[in-house]
Amino acid sequence: MSIHGKKEAVVVGGGVAGITAATLLAEAGIMVRLIEKRPLLGGRASSYLDVQTGERVDECQHGTLRCCTHLAALFTRLGISDQLRYFDSLTFIDGDGKLSNISSSWLPAPLHTSISFLIFKSLKLKDKTAIANGMLHMLRSPSKPDLDNINTAQWFKATGQTERAISRFWRPILVSACNEEPEFISCRHSFKVFRDAFLANRNGFHFGVPTKPLASLYTEPTIKFIEDRGGCVQTRTTVVKLNAYENGINSLMLQGGESICADGYIVTLQCDLIDRIIPAEIIGINPGYWEHLKDISLVPIMGVHLWFKETIDCPPALALLDRKMEWIFNRSLLYKSAENAGTFLSLVVSASRNYEGIPKDEIVKTALQEIHEVLPDTASFQPTRTAVVRWPRATLSPRPGVDGYRPGTDCGADNLFIAGEWTNTGWPSTMEGAARSGYAAATALLTRWGFSPPAAIPDLPVEGLSKFLLRKWDI
């Protein structure tokens, strides 16, 4: 409990939500203990230790956008902003081998990408006209409750989107951003993606990718930040249960029997795991808070990693159209590997339901075929090493109505708050959503104790013509 008048807090879970909450509490002068069961921090946005080489390999490539302001604030707090590389142009390659880019021009938002859009080789005039009409609809659509009741595939049909516009523009962006297919994405979330990233601010869509493995991005900087402020980080540590007293928590028990006491607790476990450690007495305080967690569907994601001895001419990030996999990331370029060190490519498959039960060798074969077709110069190249990483229940499915199941951070207990990208953040299930939930939980705990809350983190400002065209929305 309190030592020398200082409040103590335990944060359970070392993903982005837990790191955000723990660092904000430590910055406010709270003695923080961050507990994570895995050896490295970052949660589902982390790395594993390769048994062959001992190197850290990201389980699946993650990126961010300039519109993700709470995640950017976390990077600034940890002093790692310079370890993100942002691209002001998104490169796409279609099934015909045509390269196209989305990039900014001198025009004000929301017209800043229009020139690159007009010359986008993978789309015809009819497709571009349909997309432009769809964007205008998003700009002029006020925030209505029924946006959360309509799926995006229905909206495509209602606004006359062509098949090519869907397959070569709308779907690739939405599946990457939401890890879900359009028929399972509510308009509330799809509008959020396009408004924040492409319409409101000319820099919102800039794509940031770490220049080192995610675990290295998060683990050592977080440990140093917390330890420098008197706290501690425990990895390879599993919390078995929380112990209740009346309306709050008085301790938690670790695997092995050790008990830890604190003044406040923040739990950031995934929604399908969290009720395993929450005592019945706490659930009984507010049963409605917990009753719909099992109704939240979770979606798989998959990463495929291929190492080659040859140097491959591939941009740092390449979006694939008309293919089974969505992105190729050239990690050798991103990590600035030494010359003649070969090439490390990572491919991403979002909403990877079709690969459940498929053997690793078949997945690697498919990925290699995609690389050979997209990068013809690699036709004779074979990987020296491969890895397939699957998260069967990775992120929340942003289906129509799901926001009604997503609870806030306050579960009704005196000193327990909940965080995670699956909570009601107003965002899809992303690192930004996780950072926002950690911010909300830390703010709630500090406020409960009478501390000044951390400074508000603003969204990117609405710019240019969007200030006049974009009606206020609350999604």
KAJOMO-V940440 format. One record per residue. N is the residue number from 1. SS is DSSP state (alpha for helix, beta for strand, coil for the rest). PSI is psi in whole degrees, 0 to 359 (999 if undefined). Layout:
[[N SS PSI] [N SS PSI]]
This chain:
[[1 coil 201] [2 coil 135] [3 beta 127] [4 coil 37] [5 coil 357] [6 beta 138] [7 coil 148] [8 beta 141] [9 beta 144] [10 beta 131] [11 beta 121] [12 beta 117] [13 coil 120] [14 coil 33] [15 beta 193] [16 alpha 320] [17 alpha 313] [18 alpha 319] [19 alpha 317] [20 alpha 310] [21 alpha 314] [22 alpha 318] [23 alpha 325] [24 alpha 319] [25 alpha 317] [26 alpha 321] [27 alpha 331] [28 coil 1] [29 coil 12] [30 coil 142] [31 beta 111] [32 beta 138] [33 beta 116] [34 beta 125] [35 beta 127] [36 coil 134] [37 coil 337] [38 coil 166] [39 coil 342] [40 coil 152] [41 coil 162] [42 beta 343] [43 coil 228] [44 coil 347] [45 coil 61] [46 coil 198] [47 beta 164] [48 beta 162] [49 beta 116] [50 coil 125] [51 coil 335] [52 coil 319] [53 coil 341] [54 coil 359] [55 coil 159] [56 beta 127] [57 beta 126] [58 beta 136] [59 coil 321] [60 coil 141] [61 coil 131] [62 coil 148] [63 beta 178] [64 beta 172] [65 beta 158] [66 coil 333] [67 coil 354] [68 coil 77] [69 alpha 329] [70 alpha 325] [71 alpha 319] [72 alpha 322] [73 alpha 324] [74 alpha 316] [75 alpha 320] [76 alpha 317] [77 alpha 320] [78 alpha 353] [79 coil 31] [80 coil 15] [81 alpha 328] [82 alpha 356] [83 alpha 14] [84 beta 135] [85 beta 121] [86 beta 140] [87 beta 129] [88 coil 12] [89 beta 134] [90 beta 126] [91 beta 128] [92 beta 146] [93 beta 130] [94 coil 181] [95 coil 344] [96 coil 1] [97 coil 9] [98 coil 132] [99 beta 135] [100 beta 158] [101 beta 149] [102 beta 120] [103 beta 166] [104 coil 154] [105 coil 192] [106 coil 350] [107 coil 151] [108 coil 158] [109 coil 140] [110 coil 15] [111 coil 2] [112 coil 333] [113 coil 5] [114 alpha 325] [115 alpha 313] [116 alpha 327] [117 alpha 321] [118 alpha 329] [119 coil 14] [120 coil 111] [121 coil 335] [122 coil 357] [123 coil 146] [124 coil 170] [125 alpha 320] [126 alpha 321] [127 alpha 316] [128 alpha 323] [129 alpha 318] [130 alpha 317] [131 alpha 317] [132 alpha 319] [133 alpha 321] [134 alpha 317] [135 alpha 318] [136 alpha 321] [137 alpha 317] [138 alpha 319] [139 alpha 324] [140 alpha 0] [141 coil 117] [142 coil 169] [143 coil 112] [144 coil 144] [145 alpha 329] [146 alpha 353] [147 alpha 331] [148 alpha 356] [149 alpha 1] [150 coil 130] [151 beta 158] [152 alpha 329] [153 alpha 323] [154 alpha 320] [155 alpha 322] [156 alpha 313] [157 alpha 318] [158 alpha 330] [159 coil 10] [160 coil 32] [161 coil 136] [162 coil 162] [163 alpha 320] [164 alpha 322] [165 alpha 321] [166 alpha 310] [167 alpha 333] [168 alpha 1] [169 alpha 291] [170 alpha 308] [171 alpha 312] [172 alpha 320] [173 alpha 316] [174 alpha 318] [175 alpha 321] [176 alpha 320] [177 alpha 323] [178 alpha 355] [179 coil 47] [180 coil 157] [181 coil 151] [182 alpha 326] [183 alpha 349] [184 alpha 18] [185 coil 122] [186 beta 152] [187 alpha 332] [188 alpha 317] [189 alpha 321] [190 alpha 321] [191 alpha 321] [192 alpha 315] [193 alpha 309] [194 alpha 324] [195 alpha 311] [196 alpha 319] [197 alpha 321] [198 alpha 342] [199 alpha 321] [200 coil 323] [201 coil 138] [202 coil 341] [203 coil 357] [204 coil 327] [205 coil 355] [206 coil 129] [207 beta 120] [208 beta 133] [209 beta 134] [210 beta 145] [211 coil 15] [212 coil 165] [213 coil 146] [214 alpha 320] [215 alpha 323] [216 alpha 329] [217 alpha 320] [218 alpha 319] [219 alpha 294] [220 alpha 318] [221 alpha 321] [222 alpha 314] [223 alpha 314] [224 alpha 316] [225 alpha 313] [226 alpha 316] [227 alpha 325] [228 alpha 339] [229 coil 20] [230 coil 359] [231 coil 193] [232 beta 158] [233 beta 127] [234 beta 113] [235 coil 173] [236 coil 38] [237 coil 126] [238 coil 129] [239 beta 125] [240 beta 317] [241 beta 159] [242 beta 146] [243 beta 133] [244 beta 154] [245 beta 124] [246 coil 257] [247 coil 18] [248 beta 190] [249 beta 134] [250 beta 346] [251 beta 169] [252 beta 155] [253 beta 134] [254 beta 159] [255 coil 125] [256 coil 347] [257 coil 350] [258 coil 139] [259 beta 138] [260 beta 131] [261 coil 148] [262 coil 173] [263 coil 330] [264 beta 158] [265 beta 139] [266 beta 125] [267 beta 129] [268 coil 27] [269 coil 160] [270 coil 156] [271 coil 334] [272 coil 359] [273 coil 339] [274 alpha 325] [275 alpha 352] [276 alpha 335] [277 coil 354] [278 coil 125] [279 coil 152] [280 alpha 327] [281 alpha 323] [282 alpha 318] [283 alpha 324] [284 alpha 339] [285 alpha 319] [286 coil 76] [287 alpha 327] [288 alpha 334] [289 alpha 324] [290 alpha 345] [291 coil 335] [292 coil 6] [293 alpha 324] [294 alpha 348] [295 alpha 354] [296 coil 117] [297 coil 142] [298 beta 146] [299 beta 142] [300 beta 160] [301 beta 155] [302 beta 142] [303 beta 140] [304 beta 123] [305 beta 131] [306 beta 128] [307 beta 132] [308 beta 148] [309 coil 337] [310 coil 157] [311 coil 124] [312 coil 132] [313 coil 95] [314 coil 136] [315 coil 164] [316 coil 323] [317 beta 126] [318 beta 119] [319 beta 132] [320 beta 129] [321 coil 149] [322 coil 25] [323 coil 174] [324 coil 338] [325 coil 151] [326 coil 327] [327 beta 147] [328 beta 127] [329 beta 127] [330 beta 92] [331 alpha 338] [332 alpha 321] [333 alpha 318] [334 alpha 321] [335 coil 358] [336 coil 53] [337 coil 158] [338 coil 150] [339 coil 150] [340 coil 19] [341 coil 7] [342 coil 195] [343 beta 136] [344 beta 111] [345 beta 139] [346 beta 134] [347 beta 150] [348 beta 136] [349 beta 107] [350 beta 156] [351 coil 56] [352 coil 40] [353 alpha 324] [354 alpha 348] [355 alpha 3] [356 coil 127] [357 coil 355] [358 coil 130] [359 coil 151] [360 alpha 317] [361 alpha 323] [362 alpha 321] [363 alpha 316] [364 alpha 319] [365 alpha 316] [366 alpha 315] [367 alpha 318] [368 alpha 322] [369 alpha 319] [370 alpha 316] [371 alpha 315] [372 alpha 324] [373 alpha 321] [374 alpha 323] [375 coil 82] [376 alpha 333] [377 alpha 347] [378 alpha 9] [379 coil 329] [380 coil 0] [381 coil 139] [382 coil 140] [383 coil 146] [384 coil 340] [385 beta 147] [386 beta 157] [387 beta 141] [388 beta 125] [389 beta 126] [390 beta 135] [391 beta 102] [392 beta 330] [393 beta 75] [394 beta 308] [395 beta 161] [396 beta 137] [397 coil 116] [398 coil 54] [399 coil 159] [400 coil 131] [401 coil 349] [402 alpha 331] [403 alpha 337] [404 alpha 343] [405 coil 345] [406 coil 116] [407 coil 166] [408 coil 193] [409 coil 336] [410 beta 110] [411 coil 0] [412 coil 349] [413 coil 158] [414 coil 320] [415 coil 25] [416 beta 128] [417 beta 154] [418 beta 140] [419 coil 163] [420 coil 151] [421 coil 346] [422 coil 348] [423 coil 177] [424 coil 81] [425 coil 347] [426 coil 359] [427 coil 160] [428 coil 178] [429 coil 84] [430 coil 173] [431 alpha 325] [432 alpha 317] [433 alpha 320] [434 alpha 316] [435 alpha 320] [436 alpha 321] [437 alpha 320] [438 alpha 321] [439 alpha 315] [440 alpha 318] [441 alpha 316] [442 alpha 319] [443 alpha 317] [444 alpha 318] [445 alpha 316] [446 alpha 318] [447 alpha 320] [448 alpha 326] [449 coil 357] [450 coil 11] [451 coil 158] [452 coil 133] [453 coil 158] [454 coil 157] [455 coil 141] [456 coil 144] [457 coil 111] [458 coil 155] [459 coil 167] [460 coil 141] [461 coil 147] [462 coil 129] [463 coil 169] [464 coil 219] [465 coil 340] [466 alpha 333] [467 alpha 333] [468 alpha 330] [469 alpha 330] [470 coil 107] [471 coil 153] [472 coil 130] [473 coil 160] [474 coil 69] [475 coil 999]]
